[in-house]
Amino acid sequence: MSFGEGGVQVAEVTTKADLEAFIDVPWTIYRGDPYWVPPLRFERRDMLNRDKNPYFQHAEAAYFIARMDGRPVGRISAQVDQLAQTHQGPGTGHFGFLEAVDDPLVFDALFEAAETWLRERGMTRIIGPFCPSINEESGLLVEGFDEPPRVMMGHARPYYGEHVEELGYAKIQDLWAYDLNITHEFPASVQRILAKARKQEKLKLRRIRKKDFDSELKIIIDIFNDAWQDNWGFIPMTEAEIEKMGKDLKPFIKEQGCMIAEWDGVPTAFMLTVPDINQAAADLDGNMLPFGWAKLAWRLLVKSPTRCRVPLMGVRQQFQGTLAGASMALLMIEEIRTATVKEVGYRRAELSWILESNVPMQRILEMILCRHYKTYRMYEKTL
């Protein structure tokens, strides 16, 4: 399969050499960008590997590279996720891993390839970017280019959104990222809410038990699937995806940064914090050899990053929109804030991503003086 005009040629990845070229495209695009964090190449290989990523147990994908004069100038993926057909609507296809030079012909050729591949599989609608799923990296950065992304969050050049929209793509949802200086105490108004929450006998908080991490993670995902099931774009995690997440996260998880809230002894809410691996890996240029492994391990396990991210948080639906639910969220944030500042050394936290339609959560974050500092946009188009 080959597409393109004006000197642009797009071809599907079919060999290991092609896959390495696909992974390496961002190094061309972001050369000279001080805020881009090179992804770890081994992690990208695993993410794209159909045998290692359990996402591919319910999905198929194609990867495309755009070249000019034989030189890679862009890339894109196209995915058909069978779970999306149930949860996002029949005929919904995805695109992702978008990177390209500032040339509308390159964007046009890349999207032509992705859209054609999806049409051939009966898709009538395309949304994205998903890299490769909504439970991994999602959204195209459209605001907040002047600060580096946190772990599992993307970066982009400012011209990306303009070129995507020129091709007929329209915004379907924005995903917001909030930054918080966690060394500062919360305002007095929040402290009063927290004081009342601590007196609530039915509400108990506990740190996760890392020695029982597999069972703890199942509790977390059970709450997550209940809390998020009616939210935009939701696709539940499979057992295999949960197991892989546990395996990937366990070495870096700090018990001080992960908490489960119980109401009358029943797990009802959770908050999961991970160290910002991007901060630790920024100068490795994506390479773990010859000394990258040792540097990264020391920075993550001995000298912890000062930044962290909250990638997962949820309150069961029966408590959403209630004072009890808001109290759980605020109390978990406060307990994790104080513990990680004192015991881990974190100084800043990103809470992301938050749907632009999730006004209750936005209000909670505004109460504790979070700063909305990045916006990631989801696009859609009828095929």
LINVEN-V760175 format. One record per helix or strand of 2 or more residues. SS is the DSSP state (A for helix, B for strand). FROM is the first residue (numbers start at 0). TO is the last residue. If there is no record, write none. Layout:
# LINVEN-V760175
ss->{SS,SS}
from->{FROM,FROM}
to->{TO,TO}
This chain:
# LINVEN-V760175
ss->{B,B,A,A,A,B,B,A,B,A,B,B,B,B,A,B,A,B,A,A,A,B,B,A,A,B,A,A,B,A,B}
from->{1,7,15,40,53,58,70,81,91,103,124,129,136,139,159,169,187,202,209,238,254,257,265,276,291,306,316,322,347,358,370}
to->{2,11,28,47,56,67,80,86,99,118,127,130,137,142,165,180,197,206,227,249,256,262,274,280,301,314,318,342,354,366,381}
